[in-house]
Amino acid sequence: MAQVLEFRLPDLGEGLTEAEIVRWLVDVGDVVAIDQPVVEVETAKAMVEVPCPYAGVVTARFGDEGAELPVGAPLLTVAVGATEPVGGSAGASGPAESQVEESSGNVLVGYGTGAPAARRRRIRPSSPAGGRPAVSGAPVASAPEPAGSAGGPVPGASAAGREPVWDSAVESPAPDAPRGTPAQGDVVLETVRPHDGPVAVISPLVRRLARDNGVDLRELRGSGPDGLILRVDVEHAVRARAGAAEQHVAAEPPVQAPVAVTEAAPVPATARRAAGGERIPLRGVRGAVADKLSRSRREIPDATCWVDADATELMAARKAMNAAGGPKVSLLALLARICTAALARHPELNSTVDLEAREIVRLPEVHLGFAAQTDRGLVVPVVRDAQDRTAESLTEEFARLTDKARQGTLTPADLTGGTFTLNNYGVFGVDGSTPIINHPEAAMLGVGRIVPKPWVHEGQLAVRQVVQLSLTFDHRVCDGGTAGGFLRYVADCVEQPAVLLRTL
């Protein structure tokens, strides 16, 4: 008999905890092959086609196009071993297998399906008697008790009591869920365990929210399916605790006013929305940027220093390079080459902070991120091993990643793993800024526009090409002396590019 497996949204890369369904690539009843893309999702910064690790027939899809799902949420179910659509008859026969063989080991970052651990999950159809609801979507085949279960243990059940095994990181039994032998009409799905954990939580955001507010998830009863703890449950617990604390702190009750007070009628939700103006959901790129910048401000004690530099000689050097023939060299590539040389002299700024171990981790390679504005918002592609690249190689890589960013085809690997960021906000026509560090990095160099300005050059007032450079740094990894030395070296290389030759 066909084995019904549930495929969940896999880990899509560092820091990406949710994705929006853009387009389904398969319908219910379609036959899929191993590693065939089944859905196109949009993460915080990239479009990704998600491949299915199973071969079989799609029996259900979870989520409409435009819906946002957390990592670990069900995407679809597949009847493995079937070559045609699976019916919904309750009389299907044959024991369900306990191991998955029709699967691959390559899905996405942090997710693999080789040698999966399987378990059983009961889902009861809705009934007037208060039974548990069945899985929404297309009907899936129900399976009876495995052969020989009348007198022996059921796979996925405990030896005593034959209770179902619940994955505490994903689900928990409802308080009124009946124990023991599955009732008539039960649907038994074989699913792959996404991860282990002590409580019924999928979203890392929910775990972080609880941890930041000191909420013990074991004390919460989730309002989601199968007791899943949602973000609203944690927020409700935080508000309840705050209200209890206020009541405890109050020493005396408030003095009653001598006049009668009439309770105001609640304001309709539509009126609140109208009074508050237009409301735009913080999701997709905008939501990811908001979360990351908020975390940076919350965790990193940053400081900023800046300096004006005469970039006339750097502009002349670039002009001479491009006039000599060969591939053109961009100004951003020259600034990147200067940054890598400065980081070699001041490695403290190419590091990250491990809060749990209370250690500063200095990184040997420079994976240089650069800010790029696109129609979808601000993205920060990463150039790998920038310290080993020439100006020509950096120019080529910047152009390739920028083109992918504009087309919306950057992958999570293109957007994660940076160790230092170069932000050229001068393209917006501004002179200066105080950049926010791209967490978990330790510093960001900002470059303003290069414009003609009066400047004292060799003792004489002259019109020179002047640029403002600003460095925002994590004050935990270094002090102002190191940050100032880094920025001064960058400025010296901008003013006299020959200084860079000493490190080439």
C-alpha positions as CSV (number, residue, x, y, z in Angstrom):
1,M,0.0,0.0,0.0
2,A,1.1,3.6,-0.5
3,Q,2.7,5.3,2.5
4,V,1.5,8.8,3.1
5,L,4.3,11.2,4.2
6,E,4.1,14.8,5.3
7,F,6.8,17.1,3.8
8,R,7.4,20.2,5.9
9,L,8.9,23.6,5.0
10,P,12.7,23.0,5.5
11,D,15.3,25.3,6.9
12,L,16.0,27.8,4.1
13,G,19.2,29.3,5.4
14,E,20.7,31.2,8.3
15,G,18.3,33.5,10.0
16,L,15.4,32.7,7.7
17,T,12.5,31.4,9.8
18,E,9.5,31.8,7.5
19,A,8.6,32.0,3.8
20,E,5.7,33.1,1.7
21,I,4.1,30.8,-0.9
22,V,4.4,32.5,-4.2
23,R,3.4,29.8,-6.6
24,W,2.5,26.1,-6.4
25,L,4.3,24.0,-9.0
26,V,2.2,20.9,-8.5
27,D,-1.5,20.1,-7.9
28,V,-3.2,17.6,-5.7
29,G,-3.1,14.3,-7.6
30,D,0.1,15.1,-9.5
31,V,2.9,12.5,-9.5
32,V,6.2,13.9,-8.3
33,A,9.7,12.6,-8.6
34,I,12.5,12.8,-5.9
35,D,13.9,16.3,-5.7
36,Q,11.3,17.8,-8.0
37,P,10.5,21.4,-7.2
38,V,6.9,21.5,-5.8
39,V,6.5,25.1,-4.6
40,E,8.1,28.5,-5.2
41,V,8.5,30.5,-2.0
42,E,9.8,33.9,-1.2
43,T,12.0,34.2,1.9
44,A,13.0,37.4,3.6
45,K,15.4,38.1,0.7
46,A,15.3,35.5,-2.0
47,M,13.0,33.5,-4.2
48,V,13.5,29.7,-3.7
49,E,12.1,26.6,-5.4
50,V,11.6,24.0,-2.7
51,P,12.2,20.4,-3.9
52,C,10.3,17.5,-2.5
53,P,12.5,14.7,-1.1
54,Y,9.8,12.0,-1.8
55,A,8.5,10.4,-5.0
56,G,4.8,9.6,-5.2
57,V,1.4,11.2,-5.6
58,V,0.5,14.6,-4.0
59,T,-2.5,14.0,-1.7
60,A,-2.8,17.4,0.0
61,R,-1.3,21.0,-0.1
62,F,-1.2,23.3,2.9
63,G,-1.4,27.0,2.3
64,D,-2.7,29.1,-0.5
65,E,-0.5,31.3,-2.7
66,G,0.4,34.4,-0.6
67,A,0.2,32.6,2.7
68,E,3.2,32.9,5.0
69,L,4.5,29.7,6.7
70,P,7.1,29.2,9.4
71,V,9.9,26.7,9.0
72,G,8.7,23.3,10.0
73,A,5.1,23.9,8.9
74,P,3.5,21.3,6.7
75,L,3.8,22.0,2.9
76,L,2.2,18.9,1.4
77,T,1.6,15.2,1.8
78,V,2.8,12.6,-0.6
79,A,1.6,9.0,-1.1
80,V,5.0,7.3,-1.5
81,G,4.8,4.1,-3.6
82,A,1.7,5.3,-5.4
83,T,1.7,6.0,-9.2
84,E,-1.9,7.3,-9.4
85,P,-4.1,9.6,-7.2
86,V,-4.8,8.0,-3.8
87,G,-8.4,7.7,-2.9
88,G,-10.0,8.5,0.4
89,S,-11.5,5.1,1.2
90,A,-11.3,4.0,4.8
91,G,-10.9,0.4,3.7
92,A,-7.4,0.7,2.3
93,S,-5.4,-2.3,3.4
94,G,-1.8,-3.1,4.1
95,P,0.5,-2.1,6.9
96,A,2.2,1.3,6.8
97,E,6.0,1.1,6.6
98,S,8.0,2.5,9.5
99,Q,11.0,3.6,7.4
100,V,11.2,5.9,4.4
101,E,13.2,4.7,1.4
102,E,11.9,6.8,-1.5
103,S,13.7,9.9,-0.5
104,S,16.8,12.0,-1.2
105,G,19.3,13.5,1.1
106,N,19.5,16.9,-0.6
107,V,16.8,19.5,0.0
108,L,18.0,22.9,1.3
109,V,20.3,24.3,3.9
110,G,20.1,22.5,7.2
111,Y,17.7,19.9,5.9
112,G,18.3,16.3,4.7
113,T,16.1,13.3,4.3
114,G,18.7,10.5,4.3
115,A,17.8,7.8,6.8
116,P,14.9,9.6,8.3
117,A,13.3,8.8,11.6
118,A,9.6,8.1,11.2
119,R,6.7,8.3,13.7
120,R,3.0,8.0,13.6
121,R,0.5,10.8,14.1
122,R,-3.2,10.5,14.6
123,I,-5.6,12.9,13.1
124,R,-9.2,12.4,13.8
125,P,-12.0,13.6,11.5
126,S,-14.4,16.2,12.8
127,S,-17.5,14.7,14.5
128,P,-20.4,15.9,16.7
129,A,-18.8,13.9,19.5
130,G,-16.0,16.4,19.7
131,G,-13.4,14.4,17.8
132,R,-10.2,16.0,16.5
133,P,-10.4,17.7,13.0
134,A,-8.9,15.9,10.0
135,V,-6.1,17.4,7.9
136,S,-7.5,20.1,5.6
137,G,-7.0,19.9,1.9
138,A,-7.4,17.0,-0.5
139,P,-8.5,13.7,1.0
140,V,-5.7,11.2,1.9
141,A,-5.9,7.5,2.3
142,S,-6.7,6.2,5.7
143,A,-5.0,3.2,7.0
144,P,-6.3,0.6,9.6
145,E,-4.3,-0.9,12.4
146,P,-1.2,-2.8,11.2
147,A,-1.5,-6.5,11.0
148,G,-1.1,-8.2,14.3
149,S,-1.8,-5.0,16.3
150,A,-4.7,-6.6,18.2
151,G,-2.3,-8.4,20.5
152,G,1.0,-6.6,20.1
153,P,2.5,-3.2,20.3
154,V,1.8,-0.6,17.6
155,P,4.8,1.0,15.9
156,G,5.1,4.5,17.2
157,A,3.2,3.7,20.4
158,S,4.5,3.2,23.9
159,A,4.8,-0.3,25.3
160,A,2.4,0.4,28.1
161,G,-1.0,1.8,27.2
162,R,-0.3,1.9,23.4
163,E,-0.3,5.7,23.4
164,P,0.8,7.6,20.3
165,V,4.2,9.1,20.3
166,W,4.0,12.8,20.0
167,D,6.9,15.0,18.8
168,S,7.1,17.5,21.6
169,A,8.8,20.0,19.4
170,V,5.9,20.0,17.0
171,E,2.7,18.8,18.6
172,S,1.1,17.6,21.8
173,P,-2.0,15.7,22.4
174,A,-5.2,17.6,23.1
175,P,-6.5,17.2,26.7
176,D,-9.5,15.4,25.5
177,A,-7.8,13.3,22.9
178,P,-8.7,9.6,23.4
179,R,-5.9,7.2,24.1
180,G,-5.4,3.7,22.9
181,T,-6.5,2.0,19.7
182,P,-7.4,4.3,16.8
183,A,-11.1,4.8,16.3
184,Q,-13.0,4.0,13.1
185,G,-12.1,6.6,10.5
186,D,-8.8,7.6,12.0
187,V,-6.1,8.8,9.5
188,V,-2.6,7.7,10.3
189,L,0.2,9.6,8.6
190,E,3.9,8.7,8.6
191,T,5.8,12.0,9.0
192,V,9.5,12.8,9.2
193,R,10.5,14.4,12.5
194,P,11.8,17.9,11.7
195,H,13.6,18.5,15.0
196,D,13.4,17.6,18.6
197,G,12.5,19.9,21.5
198,P,11.0,20.0,24.9
199,V,7.7,21.8,24.0
200,A,5.2,22.1,21.2
201,V,6.9,24.9,19.3
202,I,7.9,25.1,15.6
203,S,8.9,28.8,15.1
204,P,12.3,29.9,16.3
205,L,10.8,33.4,16.6
206,V,8.3,32.1,19.2
207,R,11.2,30.5,21.2
208,R,13.2,33.7,21.1
209,L,10.2,35.8,22.1
210,A,9.6,33.5,25.1
211,R,13.3,33.5,26.0
212,D,13.7,37.3,25.8
213,N,10.7,37.8,28.1
214,G,11.4,35.0,30.5
215,V,8.4,32.9,29.6
216,D,8.5,29.2,30.4
217,L,7.0,27.5,27.4
218,R,6.3,24.4,29.4
219,E,3.7,26.3,31.3
220,L,1.8,27.4,28.2
221,R,-1.1,25.6,26.5
222,G,-0.9,26.3,22.8
223,S,-3.9,27.5,20.8
224,G,-2.6,26.2,17.5
225,P,-3.3,22.8,15.9
226,D,-2.5,19.8,18.2
227,G,-1.6,22.2,21.0
228,L,1.1,24.1,19.0
229,I,2.3,27.2,20.9
230,L,1.9,30.3,18.7
231,R,3.4,33.7,19.0
232,V,0.0,35.1,20.3
233,D,0.2,32.6,23.2
234,V,3.5,33.9,24.3
235,E,2.4,37.6,23.9
236,H,-0.7,36.8,25.9
237,A,1.4,35.3,28.7
238,V,3.7,38.3,28.7
239,R,0.8,40.7,29.0
240,A,-0.8,38.7,31.7
241,R,2.4,38.6,33.7
242,A,2.9,42.4,33.2
243,G,-0.7,43.0,34.5
244,A,-0.2,40.8,37.5
245,A,3.1,42.6,38.3
246,E,1.3,46.0,38.2
247,Q,-1.4,44.8,40.5
248,H,1.3,43.4,42.9
249,V,3.3,46.6,42.9
250,A,0.3,48.9,43.6
251,A,0.3,49.6,47.3
252,E,-3.1,51.3,47.6
253,P,-6.2,51.3,45.4
254,P,-6.8,54.5,43.4
255,V,-9.0,57.1,45.0
256,Q,-12.5,57.1,43.6
257,A,-13.4,60.2,41.7
258,P,-16.4,62.1,43.2
259,V,-18.2,62.0,39.8
260,A,-19.8,59.1,38.0
261,V,-17.8,57.6,35.3
262,T,-19.5,56.1,32.3
263,E,-17.6,53.3,30.6
264,A,-16.8,54.2,27.0
265,A,-18.1,51.9,24.3
266,P,-15.4,49.9,22.6
267,V,-14.1,51.4,19.3
268,P,-14.8,49.2,16.3
269,A,-11.7,47.6,14.7
270,T,-12.5,49.3,11.5
271,A,-12.5,52.7,13.2
272,R,-9.2,51.9,14.9
273,R,-7.6,51.1,11.5
274,A,-9.1,54.2,9.9
275,A,-7.8,56.4,12.8
276,G,-4.3,54.9,12.6
277,G,-3.9,55.5,8.9
278,E,-2.7,52.9,6.4
279,R,-1.3,49.7,7.9
280,I,1.3,47.9,6.0
281,P,2.3,44.4,7.2
282,L,5.9,43.9,8.2
283,R,6.6,40.8,6.1
284,G,8.9,39.7,3.4
285,V,12.0,41.8,2.9
286,R,10.7,44.7,5.0
287,G,9.9,42.4,7.9
288,A,13.3,40.7,7.7
289,V,15.0,44.1,7.7
290,A,13.0,45.3,10.6
291,D,13.8,42.2,12.7
292,K,17.5,42.2,11.9
293,L,18.0,45.9,12.5
294,S,16.0,45.8,15.7
295,R,18.1,42.9,16.9
296,S,21.3,44.8,16.0
297,R,20.2,47.8,18.0
298,R,19.1,45.7,20.9
299,E,22.2,43.5,21.2
300,I,25.1,45.5,19.8
301,P,26.5,48.5,21.7
302,D,27.6,50.3,18.5
303,A,29.6,53.5,18.0
304,T,30.3,55.6,14.9
305,C,33.3,57.6,13.8
306,W,33.8,59.4,10.5
307,V,36.3,61.3,8.5
308,D,36.4,63.3,5.2
309,A,38.9,62.2,2.7
310,D,40.3,63.6,-0.6
311,A,39.4,60.9,-3.2
312,T,40.9,62.8,-6.2
313,E,43.9,60.5,-6.5
314,L,41.8,57.4,-6.1
315,M,39.5,58.6,-9.0
316,A,42.6,59.3,-11.1
317,A,44.0,55.9,-10.4
318,R,40.8,54.2,-11.4
319,K,40.7,56.2,-14.6
320,A,44.3,55.1,-15.4
321,M,43.4,51.5,-14.8
322,N,40.5,51.5,-17.1
323,A,42.4,53.4,-19.8
324,A,45.1,50.7,-19.8
325,G,42.7,48.1,-21.3
326,G,41.1,45.0,-20.0
327,P,38.0,44.6,-17.9
328,K,36.8,47.8,-16.2
329,V,37.4,48.2,-12.5
330,S,34.6,49.7,-10.4
331,L,35.0,52.2,-7.7
332,L,33.2,49.8,-5.3
333,A,35.8,47.2,-6.1
334,L,38.7,49.5,-5.2
335,L,37.0,50.4,-1.9
336,A,36.4,46.7,-1.2
337,R,40.1,46.0,-1.9
338,I,41.0,48.8,0.5
339,C,38.7,47.3,3.2
340,T,40.2,43.9,3.0
341,A,43.7,45.4,3.4
342,A,42.5,47.4,6.4
343,L,40.9,44.3,8.0
344,A,44.2,42.4,7.6
345,R,45.7,45.2,9.8
346,H,42.8,45.4,12.2
347,P,41.3,41.8,12.4
348,E,39.2,42.8,15.5
349,L,36.6,44.3,13.1
350,N,36.3,41.0,11.1
351,S,34.7,39.1,14.0
352,T,31.5,38.2,15.8
353,V,30.5,37.9,19.5
354,D,29.4,34.6,21.0
355,L,27.1,35.7,23.8
356,E,26.6,32.3,25.3
357,A,30.4,31.6,25.6
358,R,31.2,35.3,26.2
359,E,33.9,35.1,23.6
360,I,35.0,37.2,20.6
361,V,35.4,35.1,17.5
362,R,37.9,36.5,15.0
363,L,37.2,35.1,11.5
364,P,40.1,34.2,9.1
365,E,38.2,34.9,5.9
366,V,36.6,38.1,4.8
367,H,33.1,37.5,3.4
368,L,32.3,41.0,2.3
369,G,28.6,42.0,2.1
370,F,27.6,45.0,0.1
371,A,24.2,46.8,0.3
372,A,22.2,46.8,-2.9
373,Q,18.9,48.5,-3.4
374,T,16.3,46.6,-5.5
375,D,12.6,46.8,-6.4
376,R,12.0,44.3,-3.6
377,G,13.9,46.4,-1.0
378,L,17.4,46.4,0.4
379,V,19.5,43.2,0.2
380,V,23.1,42.5,1.2
381,P,24.7,39.9,-1.1
382,V,28.0,38.5,0.1
383,V,31.3,38.1,-1.8
384,R,33.1,35.1,-0.5
385,D,36.8,35.2,0.3
386,A,37.1,38.8,-0.7
387,Q,40.6,39.0,0.8
388,D,41.9,36.7,-2.0
389,R,40.3,38.6,-4.9
390,T,41.8,41.2,-7.2
391,A,40.0,44.5,-8.1
392,E,39.0,42.9,-11.4
393,S,37.6,39.8,-9.7
394,L,35.7,41.9,-7.1
395,T,34.2,44.0,-9.9
396,E,33.0,40.9,-11.7
397,E,31.5,39.4,-8.6
398,F,29.8,42.6,-7.6
399,A,28.2,42.8,-11.0
400,R,27.1,39.2,-11.0
401,L,25.4,39.5,-7.5
402,T,23.9,42.8,-8.3
403,D,22.3,41.4,-11.5
404,K,20.9,38.5,-9.5
405,A,19.5,40.9,-6.9
406,R,17.7,42.9,-9.5
407,Q,16.2,39.8,-11.0
408,G,15.2,38.4,-7.6
409,T,17.2,35.2,-8.0
410,L,19.6,35.5,-5.1
411,T,19.7,32.3,-3.0
412,P,19.9,32.2,0.8
413,A,23.6,31.2,0.4
414,D,24.2,34.5,-1.5
415,L,22.8,36.5,1.4
416,T,24.2,34.8,4.5
417,G,27.6,34.3,6.1
418,G,28.9,37.9,5.8
419,T,31.7,39.0,8.1
420,F,31.9,42.7,7.2
421,T,29.7,45.0,5.2
422,L,30.5,47.9,2.8
423,N,27.6,50.3,2.3
424,N,27.8,52.8,-0.6
425,Y,25.0,55.1,0.3
426,G,26.5,57.9,-1.8
427,V,24.5,56.5,-4.8
428,F,21.5,58.1,-3.1
429,G,23.1,61.5,-3.2
430,V,23.9,61.9,0.5
431,D,27.2,62.7,2.1
432,G,27.0,60.8,5.4
433,S,25.2,58.4,7.5
434,T,25.5,56.3,10.7
435,P,25.0,52.8,9.5
436,I,23.4,50.1,11.6
437,I,25.6,47.0,11.9
438,N,24.4,44.0,9.9
439,H,24.0,41.5,12.8
440,P,26.0,39.4,13.8
441,E,28.9,41.2,12.2
442,A,31.1,43.6,14.1
443,A,31.4,46.6,11.8
444,M,30.2,48.4,8.6
445,L,31.9,51.0,6.5
446,G,29.7,53.6,4.9
447,V,30.7,55.6,1.9
448,G,29.1,58.9,0.9
449,R,28.9,60.6,-2.4
450,I,32.2,61.9,-4.0
451,V,31.7,65.6,-4.9
452,P,33.9,68.6,-5.7
453,K,34.6,70.6,-2.5
454,P,37.0,73.3,-1.4
455,W,40.0,71.5,0.1
456,V,43.5,72.5,1.3
457,H,45.9,70.6,-0.9
458,E,49.7,71.0,-0.5
459,G,49.1,74.2,1.4
460,Q,46.8,75.7,-1.2
461,L,43.1,76.0,-1.4
462,A,41.8,73.9,-4.3
463,V,38.7,72.1,-5.5
464,R,39.1,68.4,-4.8
465,Q,36.9,65.3,-5.0
466,V,35.9,64.8,-1.4
467,V,34.1,61.8,0.2
468,Q,32.9,61.2,3.8
469,L,33.7,57.8,5.3
470,S,31.9,56.5,8.4
471,L,32.5,53.4,10.4
472,T,30.0,51.9,12.8
473,F,31.6,49.3,15.0
474,D,30.7,46.9,17.9
475,H,32.3,48.5,21.0
476,R,32.6,45.0,22.5
477,V,35.1,43.8,20.0
478,C,37.4,46.9,20.1
479,D,37.8,50.4,21.4
480,G,37.9,53.7,19.6
481,G,41.7,53.4,19.0
482,T,41.3,50.3,16.8
483,A,38.2,51.7,15.0
484,G,40.0,55.0,14.4
485,G,43.1,53.2,13.1
486,F,41.0,51.2,10.7
487,L,39.2,54.2,9.3
488,R,42.4,56.3,9.1
489,Y,44.1,53.6,7.1
490,V,41.1,53.5,4.7
491,A,41.2,57.2,4.3
492,D,44.9,57.2,3.7
493,C,44.5,54.6,0.9
494,V,41.7,56.7,-0.6
495,E,43.8,59.8,-0.6
496,Q,47.0,58.1,-1.7
497,P,46.3,54.7,-3.4
498,A,50.1,54.0,-3.5
499,V,49.8,53.3,0.3
500,L,47.8,50.1,-0.7
501,L,50.8,48.8,-2.6
502,R,52.6,48.0,0.6
503,T,50.1,45.3,1.4
504,L,49.8,43.8,-2.1
